[in-house]
Amino acid sequence: MTNKQSSHHYNREILDMTIHPLEISHAMEICHWRYEAPFNCYNWPAWEQMKKDEIEFGDSVLRASQYAAVLDNQLELIGFAQFFPIAGVTRLGLGLRPDLCSRGLGPSFTKLIVSEAKRRTPHNEIDLEVIAWNTRAIRAYQQAGFQITDTYSRSTPAGFAECHCMVYGIAEP
């Protein structure tokens, strides 16, 4: 599956993106990514800790069934996706490599992941959760076809936060 994106910013760049299985080497690399504040709440624990505790993609079964790597045309890791199953819904989790954030890639990256979710579970609704202050991500998700349908407080690794549930492909109000 491929998607091309031209940036809306100063440097026009084309980035081919494809979905692949999330390998251990990808998981280890993601654990080294470091986002600047306030986005540092998206940093993962060390790989050895995730593997030991079998947290998320540190669990080999979850990694194989729910996670995917997004690679560029040089097969370098540019992001990841989680396809979390809920009855009748595929909840997406996604992350773009920190140095690629704020470059206009978010909508294309998100659309690629939505296409994969539709391929995996064609009849499921697709949604995601995003912390309400993350306007950068919210804009990208809206440009990719998501709409905010609910707002609530939930527990995050950094404590309770207001979050939006965004659903793909519903008509705007």
LINQUI-V457452 format. One record per pair of residues at least 6 apart in sequence whose C-alpha atoms are under 7 Angstrom apart, sorted by sequence separation. I is the first residue (numbers start at 1). J is the second residue. If there is no record, write none. Layout:
I;J + I;J
This chain:
6;12 + 7;13 + 34;40 + 56;62 + 57;63 + 71;77 + 72;78 + 84;90 + 85;91 + 154;160 + 155;161 + 6;13 + 35;42 + 51;58 + 56;63 + 70;77 + 71;78 + 83;90 + 84;91 + 153;160 + 154;161 + 6;14 + 35;43 + 50;58 + 51;59 + 69;77 + 70;78 + 71;79 + 83;91 + 84;92 + 153;161 + 154;162 + 5;14 + 34;43 + 70;79 + 83;92 + 153;162 + 154;163 + 4;14 + 5;15 + 33;43 + 57;67 + 69;79 + 70;80 + 82;92 + 83;93 + 152;162 + 153;163 + 4;15 + 69;80 + 81;92 + 82;93 + 151;162 + 152;163 + 4;16 + 68;80 + 69;81 + 81;93 + 82;94 + 151;163 + 152;164 + 3;16 + 4;17 + 31;44 + 68;81 + 81;94 + 151;164 + 2;16 + 3;17 + 31;45 + 67;81 + 68;82 + 80;94 + 81;95 + 150;164 + 151;165 + 2;17 + 31;46 + 67;82 + 80;95 + 150;165 + 2;18 + 31;47 + 66;82 + 67;83 + 79;95 + 80;96 + 148;164 + 149;165 + 1;18 + 66;83 + 79;96 + 148;165 + 149;166 + 1;19 + 66;84 + 78;96 + 79;97 + 148;166 + 149;167 + 28;47 + 78;97 + 147;166 + 148;167 + 146;166 + 147;167 + 146;167 + 147;168 + 146;168 + 145;168 + 146;169 + 147;170 + 145;169 + 90;117 + 27;57 + 131;161 + 132;162 + 110;141 + 131;162 + 132;163 + 81;113 + 131;163 + 132;164 + 107;140 + 111;144 + 130;163 + 131;164 + 83;117 + 90;124 + 106;140 + 107;141 + 110;144 + 129;163 + 130;164 + 89;124 + 90;125 + 91;126 + 92;127 + 93;128 + 129;164 + 130;165 + 88;124 + 89;125 + 90;126 + 91;127 + 92;128 + 107;143 + 129;165 + 88;125 + 89;126 + 90;127 + 91;128 + 107;144 + 128;165 + 129;166 + 127;165 + 128;166 + 127;166 + 128;167 + 127;167 + 22;63 + 126;167 + 127;168 + 126;168 + 22;67 + 22;68 + 21;68 + 22;69 + 20;68 + 21;69 + 19;68 + 20;69 + 19;69 + 20;70 + 19;70 + 26;77 + 18;70 + 19;71 + 17;70 + 18;71 + 17;71 + 18;72 + 17;72 + 16;72 + 17;73 + 15;72 + 16;73 + 35;98 + 33;97 + 34;98 + 33;98 + 9;103 + 9;104 + 7;103 + 8;104 + 7;104 + 7;105 + 5;105 + 5;108 + 3;108 + 3;112 + 41;158
